[in-house]
């Protein structure tokens, strides 16, 4: 019994750190205000789209970019048709993009494709002032390019992240819960991180940079979480990532369990790998500089996914009521209050649709679905391949 008590006590103490960080982040997000230039200079923007077998969706994405409320002569679309075995390149050209085909079965991956373009095609994009990177299956809001330009017209901003949203939140409980999660992770956490540490985290989709940044770095990170790695690389060099909640891109979320499992395996498995890789370097940077920004970056990186955090808090709460009493029970209860405040705040701040609020009742089903997913991550060999998630609208891998 004593050993069990020690385990429960240890878990409760450990959970103080992520719960405390989420509370701070939620409060800070309410204080966030968008930073942009007072005068939009309508910068010359290159829209870079890495694509792997996206013939069914690439035209829609390019048409969405071309339909943005932005001067037509101030933007260009570049598509990297990477190791494609379909008509992605042909379809993209027909839609009005400049297409660059890459075939490399050794150096496979989104990060490798971006690095290849940025290092080998400088003459193509050297006249641009901004490069924004979006996925090949997204729908940009009409003001997307205008907002990106407004942010980067500010001379103090060199990198900015847009808000990633869900295009089909009413298509079922999985997309609705993804919408709720995006409202939290792609807005609240971003806004809170900006207020706490002065920098946000790149999300891989809807990123934008002053062109000179990418001329200097290329795309040096090639893991399945290359966006987060690049964020930390920039932070080490003193370059922060801003956040613009009004620059919005929308992605279709999967409704089938098989596709959702594949997608989550890549996202969360890669995140766990990065935590292992970057914990010591970030602690070392803090020790050497005394800059608390590195601790906030570590907290943002190491905070478990919401569903995993709920599982851990559930175990800790059950254990506390079994073998503990007094203040420990209040501590376990406070974790739940923080989570409710955190989740609801994300929906309030992004004005979530009614369908998202209603489907939050299905959250327990979502968590049960993820238990075997986390178990599989522990034993499964990690993959760095670029695997396209099956979309119901395309029906293709």
Number of C-alpha atoms within 10 A of each C-alpha: 7 8 8 12 15 12 14 22 18 12 18 23 14 11 19 15 13 17 22 13 16 24 19 17 23 25 18 18 23 15 11 17 13 12 15 21 15 10 11 16 14 19 21 20 27 24 23 25 24 21 26 25 21 26 23 18 20 25 21 17 20 26 16 17 23 21 14 17 14 20 13 10 8 14 21 19 21 23 23 26 27 26 17 17 13 14 13 25 26 13 19 27 17 11 17 15 24 16 19 15 15 15 13 11 9 6 13 17 22 26 22 21 24 21 18 16 22 22 15 10 12 13 9 13 21 14 12 18 20 27 26 24 20 23 20 27 22 24 24 25 19 18 18 24 29 21 23 31 28 21 29 26 22 16 10 14 19 20 27 25 28 27 23 25 25 23 17 18 23 17 14 16 21 25 23 29 25 20 28 26 22 20 27 24 20 24 25 30 23 30 29 26 27 23 20 20 16 15 24 28 27 26 20 19 21 24 25 30 21 22 22 15 16 18 14 10 15 19 22 16 20 20 20 24 24 23 21 21 21 19 21 24 15 16 18 14 8 8 17 22 23 28 32 22 18 15 24 22 23 18 18 19 26 22 18 14 11 11 18 17 17 15 18 15 20 20 13 18 21 20 21 16 14 19 14 10 12 16 17 12 14 19 16 13 16 16 13 9 10 12 12 15 19 23 18 18 22 20 17 20 19 17 17 17 14 15 18 15 17 17 15 16 21 15 14 23 23 15 20 23 13 12 14 15 10 9 9 17 17 12 17 22 14 14 25 16 13 17 19 11 15 21 20 17 19 24 21 14 14 16 11 17 15 11 16 23 16 12 18 18 12 13 15 12 12 15 16 12 14 18 13 11 17 16 10 13 16 10 8 11 7 14 13 14 13 16 15 15 19 19 19 13 10 12 9 13 12
